Amino acid sequence: MIVGRGGQVLLADRREVLQIRVVAPLELRVAYVARREGLAMDAARTRVQAKDRARGRYMQTQYHCQHEDPHFYDLVIDIAVLDLDSAVDLICLALEFKASRLSVPVEELGPAAHLAPYPGQPADFRVPG
């Protein structure tokens, strides 16, 4: 397992790797750091924001990309509402499903795989107005 450090870029072409990003709103991350590290809220906020900036600089300098880009990930989980156990359950399901699809040829994967064509002519939704 690689946590951070550009693993999402280094292993981007590896089908057998499950790429996951776990996110949470700033306020929840600040509260978490304050509680876990025994910091005042202002100090925790400074720490979280400094780490965010450092992570962004590292990815831009080393890999010329933004770590927030969702295209690097198979799954992005926002833990603002989910508890840790639920997030782990989702990750396990995604891992099982991805593992079960490794033998499927690449050309048979993707959002259109095995879908029937539209029964009629597709059209855009019209905005009432």
C-alpha positions, 0 to 999 in steps of 0.5 A: 500500500502506498499512501500519498507521495504521488502513488496515484501518479506513479501507479496510474497505469496499473489496472490491478491497483485501486486508487482511492482518495478520501476527502473531508471539509476543512472544518472537519479536518481541523477538528480531527487534528485538534483532537488527535494532536491536542492542538488549539483550533487555530494551530490545527487550522494552520497545520492542516492548511500548511500540509494542504499547500505542501502536498499541492506543491509536491505534486506540482513540482514532482509530477506536474499535476494536481492531486485533487484531479479525480481522474487519478482515482477509482473512488473518491470518498467524502467522509463528512457524513460517513464513519470510518467503518462505512468508508472501509466497507466501500473500499473493500467493495470497490477492491473486490469489484475491481479485482473481479474485472481484471480479466476483462479486456480493456476494450470491454470496460467503461461506462458504455460496456454492454449497454444497449443503444437508445431506443430512439434518437437521443436528445438534450433535456430542454430547460423550461423557460 
